[in-house]
Amino acid sequence: METLVLVAIVVILATFFLGSTIFAPSRTVEINPAADDVAVEEQEFTPRTLYKYNGFDLEQIYIAVKGNVYDVSKSRQFYGPSGPYSNFAGHDASRGLAKNSFDESMVRDFGEPIDDLKDLTEAEWKALDGWEETFKSKYPKVGVLVEEKK
């Protein structure tokens, strides 16, 4: 008899819980869209304007690859301050990626012209093309890299 009463109580509680969950008024939950889902208006960046997107001056981190600028902010642990690729933040990373080198000499200062990459070997171009595909598939494109107007 006690078992039957216990089972009845469990059934009543379960029915109440499920009924209140199933028939409860729906609640709207606001979810922040992922960065990839947000439409971005692309803009032109010069080496000077790109530089401020280095994770220090501005929180966002942008990197140029083959003339396209990508928002790599979601990979701050790699490209942000003290990350292994932080020297690419706010710069054109094309030469360094092509040569698989993260040396400071691989990036130009913002007063210099954009690197034309004419001296890259066929193997380096192939490596750079692979990196470009990675950036295209992983990060939103936010613009293009252009020379400063004189």
N, C-alpha and C positions, 0 to 999 in steps of 0.2 A: 504494500500500500504506500509506504514512504517513497519507494522508487517511482511509483506511478505519479505521485505528487511532484517529485523532483523533476521528472520528465515533462510534466505539464508546465511547470514554471519555466523550464528551459525553452520549451516550444513557444510560450507566450512572450518571453523576452526576445527570442529570436525573431518572432513575427513582428513585434513592435519595432525592433531595430531595423530589420529589413524594410518594413513598411515605411518608416520615417526616412530611410535613405532613398528608397525608390521613388516615393511620392513627395519628397521634399521639393520645395520650389528650387528651380535651377539658379545657380549663382554664376555670375560672370566673373571669370578670373582673367585679369589683364596679364598678358605674357609679353615680355619685351622681345621683339623680334631679334633674331640672330643678325649679326652684322652683314652676313651674306644676303639676307632677305631685304635689306634696306636699299631702296633705289638711291644711287649716288649720282649727282650731277658731275660729270667729269670736267676737269679744268686743265689749263696749261700751267706747268710748273717750270721755272727756270732753275738752274742749280742753286741759286741764291734763295728762292722761295721754297724749294724742296728741303733745304738744309734745316729749317726750323721744325720739321717733322721728324726729329731725331730722338724723341722720347725724353729729352731734357727740357728743351724750350717749349714744346707742346707735348701733350700726352700721347697723341697719335704718332705712329711710326710708319713712315712711307719710304719705299725703296723703288728706285727705277731699274728696270731690266729691259734692255733693247728698246729704249724710248718710251716705254709704258711705265706708269707709276702705280704701284700697288700699296694698299693699306695692309701692313703686316702686324698691326697692333695686337691682334689676337695671339700672336707668337712672341709676345714681349720677352719671354724667358730666353729667346734666341737673339732677337734683334734689339731689345731694349738695353738700357744702361747696364753694364757689367755682363751682358749676354755674350756668347762666343762670336756672334756676328754683328756686334754693336757698331763696328766701324762702318758698316754699310747703311746704317740708319740715317735717313735724310740725304742720301747720296745715290748716284748711279752705281749699282753693284755689278754691272755687266762684266767688266774686265776681271774682277776678282772671282766671280762665279765661273767665267770661262776658263780661267787659269787654276781654279780650285785653290785660290790663295786668299787668305783673310788679312794679309799684310796691309798696313796703312798706305803703302805706296800704290795699292790697287785702286784707290779712290782719288778723284781730283778734288781740289778745293773749289769752292763756288765761284771764285774769280776766274777760273780757267774755262776754256771752251769745253763743250761736251766731247767726250772721248769718241772718236770715229771708229775705233776698234779695227782699223784696216790691217794691222799687223798680226791679227789672230790667225792661228793655223786652222786647218780644216777640222782637226780633232777638238780644238778649243771652241770653234763655232758649234760643233755638234754638242759639246758639253753645255754651252750656253743655251742652245735650243732646248735641251732637256730641262734646264733650270727654268726657262721661260714657260714651258708647258706646266711645270710644277706650280709656278706662281699663278698662272692663269686659272688653274683648277682649284687652287687653295685660297686665294685672296681676291678681294674685290679690286677691280681696276678703278682708280680715282682720277686718272688723267694721263697726260703725256708730258714728256720732258722736252722743252724747247730752249733754244739759245736766248739769251737776254737781248732785248732790242737795244740797238746802239743809238 
